[in-house]
Amino acid sequence: MTIDERLDRLVERHEALAQTVEHLTLNIEATNRSVNKMAQSIDKMAGMMNEIIHGTALLLSRSNTHDALLDEHGKRITKLEE
């Protein structure tokens, strides 16, 4: 194999590696964009989950208050003064 043939092979390998690096760079950038979008979605879902937790706690509190106003037969107590 002559020096020219070796240089041609090295040039081909260099071009192939350069293309591979370019494709990898594009893939990494696309992955970063996807991860950022997912992070934003997770933040939104965490906010919604906090609202659900707060609402559930409020419903539980009101339910307990409601239960306290029922007698042993499940009837609403009308005379709270007694």
C-alpha positions in Angstrom: 0.0 0.0 0.0 1.4 3.3 -1.0 1.5 6.5 1.0 -1.1 8.0 -1.2 -3.5 5.1 -0.6 -2.9 5.3 3.1 -3.6 9.0 3.1 -6.8 8.4 1.1 -7.9 5.9 3.7 -7.1 8.3 6.5 -9.1 11.0 4.8 -12.0 8.7 4.3 -11.9 7.7 8.0 -11.6 11.3 9.1 -14.7 12.2 7.0 -16.6 9.3 8.4 -15.7 10.2 11.9 -16.6 13.9 11.3 -20.0 12.8 10.0 -20.5 10.6 13.0 -19.6 13.4 15.4 -22.0 15.7 13.6 -24.9 13.2 13.8 -24.1 12.6 17.5 -24.1 16.3 18.2 -27.5 16.7 16.5 -28.9 13.7 18.4 -27.6 15.1 21.7 -29.2 18.5 21.0 -32.5 16.8 20.1 -32.3 14.8 23.3 -31.6 17.9 25.4 -34.7 19.6 23.9 -36.8 16.5 24.7 -35.5 16.3 28.2 -36.2 20.0 28.8 -39.8 19.6 27.5 -40.3 16.6 29.8 -38.9 18.6 32.8 -41.5 21.3 32.0 -44.3 18.7 31.8 -43.1 17.2 35.1 -43.1 20.6 36.8 -46.7 21.2 35.5 -47.8 17.8 36.8 -46.2 18.4 40.2 -48.2 21.6 40.4 -51.4 19.8 39.5 -50.6 17.0 42.0 -50.1 19.7 44.8 -53.5 21.1 43.9 -55.1 17.6 44.1 -53.4 17.0 47.4 -54.6 20.3 48.8 -58.1 19.7 47.5 -58.2 16.2 48.9 -57.1 17.5 52.3 -59.8 20.1 52.2 -62.5 17.6 51.2 -61.3 15.3 54.1 -61.5 18.1 56.5 -65.0 19.1 55.4 -66.0 15.4 55.5 -64.8 15.1 59.0 -66.7 18.2 60.0 -69.8 16.9 58.3 -69.5 13.5 60.1 -69.2 15.3 63.4 -72.7 16.8 62.8 -74.3 13.3 62.4 -75.8 11.3 65.2 -75.1 7.5 65.6 -77.9 6.7 63.1 -76.5 8.9 60.4 -79.1 11.6 60.8 -78.1 15.2 60.9 -78.1 16.7 64.3 -80.4 19.7 64.3 -80.1 20.8 67.9 -76.4 21.7 68.3 -77.1 23.5 71.6 -78.0 20.4 73.5 
